[in-house]
Amino acid sequence: MHSRTGERVVAMGLLVEPLPDRDDAVRFVLSYGEGETLQVRDYLLVVEDAATGAGHIDERNGIVLAAQCVAGEVVCVFAVSGQCNVVRYRATPEGVDFALDAFAPAESVPTGSGVSTQPQVVVQRARLVRQRGVRPLGRRFEQGSPNRCCGAPNRRNSGVA
């Protein structure tokens, strides 16, 4: 993770697996940190319209974030405490590439003609590597397949990335 305070490394993991009772969603578990700092976030990735790539991430705590499959990536944009976050997940043959870009709109600086710039940005990047012996995520997460990543789940495929 890169921010104004420097760079730090954070262990991450992602588990994506089918749900036995739902055809429109997969379990989507993110983990951050290790040991005493471990945080596990057990979400649902829900397909609303496979044709358009529309869906959402249900954090299962009352928070539901809109998600869209765009050019083979699941993209989610949301704000927390005045900070705007743009999160992207892209399936690759090795696993899943994770990207987060965050900024505070209140810190924008006007540059003229109605344009402003963002002087401070937080950047997180990770390649979540598929574990050996785990089946691939399935065609809905194929790299480079527009709107495939939000297609109807295939119960035969699950994966850890």
C-alpha positions in Angstrom: 0.0 0.0 0.0 1.3 3.4 -0.9 0.2 6.6 0.8 1.5 10.0 1.9 3.0 8.2 5.0 5.0 5.8 2.8 4.8 2.2 1.7 3.7 -0.8 3.8 3.1 -4.4 3.0 -0.2 -6.0 4.2 -1.0 -9.7 3.8 -4.2 -10.3 1.8 -6.3 -13.2 0.8 -9.5 -13.8 -1.2 -11.8 -16.8 -1.2 -14.5 -17.0 -3.9 -16.9 -20.0 -3.7 -20.4 -20.9 -4.8 -23.4 -20.9 -2.5 -25.4 -24.1 -2.4 -28.7 -22.2 -2.3 -28.2 -19.3 -4.7 -27.5 -19.1 -8.4 -27.2 -15.3 -8.5 -24.3 -14.9 -6.0 -21.0 -16.2 -4.7 -19.4 -16.0 -1.3 -16.6 -13.4 -1.5 -14.3 -13.4 1.5 -11.5 -10.9 1.8 -8.8 -11.1 4.5 -6.3 -8.4 5.5 -3.3 -8.8 7.9 -2.1 -11.7 9.9 -2.2 -12.9 13.5 -3.6 -10.3 15.8 -4.2 -7.8 13.0 -6.2 -10.3 10.8 -9.5 -8.9 9.5 -11.9 -11.2 7.7 -14.7 -9.7 5.6 -17.3 -12.3 4.5 -19.3 -10.7 1.7 -21.6 -11.8 -1.1 -21.0 -10.8 -4.7 -24.5 -10.7 -6.2 -25.4 -10.6 -9.9 -28.4 -8.4 -10.7 -28.2 -8.3 -14.5 -25.6 -10.5 -16.2 -26.3 -8.9 -19.6 -25.3 -5.4 -18.3 -22.8 -6.5 -15.7 -24.8 -4.9 -12.9 -24.5 -6.3 -9.4 -23.6 -5.5 -5.8 -21.4 -6.5 -2.9 -23.4 -7.3 0.2 -21.2 -6.8 3.2 -23.9 -8.7 5.3 -23.9 -5.9 7.9 -26.4 -3.6 6.3 -23.9 -2.1 3.8 -24.6 -2.9 0.2 -22.2 -1.5 -2.4 -23.0 -1.2 -6.1 -20.7 -3.1 -8.4 -20.3 -3.2 -12.1 -18.5 -5.6 -14.4 -16.6 -3.3 -16.8 -14.1 -4.7 -19.4 -13.6 -7.9 -17.5 -13.2 -6.2 -14.1 -15.6 -6.0 -11.1 -15.5 -2.3 -10.2 -16.9 -0.9 -7.0 -16.9 2.9 -6.1 -17.9 4.0 -2.5 -17.1 6.6 0.1 -16.1 6.1 3.7 -15.7 9.0 6.1 -15.1 11.5 3.3 -12.7 9.3 1.4 -13.7 8.1 -2.1 -12.6 4.5 -2.9 -12.4 2.9 -6.4 -11.8 -0.8 -6.1 -11.2 -3.2 -9.0 -10.9 -7.0 -9.2 -9.7 -8.8 -12.3 -9.4 -12.5 -12.7 -6.1 -13.7 -14.2 -4.8 -17.2 -14.8 -2.7 -16.8 -11.6 -5.6 -15.6 -9.4 -7.1 -12.2 -9.0 -5.5 -8.7 -9.3 -6.8 -6.3 -6.7 -6.5 -2.5 -7.0 -7.7 0.3 -4.8 -7.3 4.0 -5.4 -8.6 6.3 -2.7 -8.8 10.1 -2.3 -10.6 12.7 -0.3 -12.7 15.0 -2.5 -12.6 17.7 0.2 -8.9 18.0 -0.4 -9.2 18.7 -4.1 -7.5 21.8 -5.5 -9.1 24.0 -8.2 -7.0 24.5 -11.3 -9.3 26.5 -13.5 -12.2 26.1 -15.9 -14.2 24.0 -13.4 -11.4 21.4 -13.1 -9.8 20.4 -9.8 -7.0 18.0 -9.0 -6.4 15.6 -6.2 -3.0 16.2 -4.5 -3.1 13.1 -2.2 -3.9 9.6 -3.4 -3.7 6.2 -1.6 -2.9 3.3 -3.9 -3.1 -0.4 -3.0 -2.2 -3.2 -5.4 -2.1 -7.0 -4.9 -2.0 -10.1 -6.9 -4.0 -12.7 -5.0 -2.4 -16.0 -6.2 -4.6 -19.1 -6.7 -3.8 -21.9 -4.3 -2.7 -25.2 -5.8 -5.4 -27.9 -5.9 -8.2 -25.3 -6.0 -10.4 -25.2 -9.1 -10.5 -22.0 -11.2 -13.2 -19.4 -10.6 -15.1 -20.3 -13.8 -16.0 -18.5 -17.0 -17.7 -15.6 -15.3 -14.3 -14.4 -14.1 -12.4 -15.0 -17.3 -9.8 -12.3 -18.1 -10.7 -10.0 -20.9 -14.3 -11.2 -21.3 -16.6 -8.2 -21.0 -19.4 -8.7 -18.5 -18.3 -12.4 -17.9 -17.1 -11.6 -14.4 -20.7 -10.8 -13.3 -22.3 -13.6 -15.2 -24.5 -16.2 -13.5 -22.3 -18.3 -11.1 -21.4 -21.9 -12.0 -21.8 -24.1 -9.0 -19.1 -26.5 -10.2 -16.3 -23.9 -10.0 -15.0 -22.3 -6.8 -11.6 -20.9 -6.0 -9.2 -19.4 -3.7 -7.1 -16.6 -5.1 
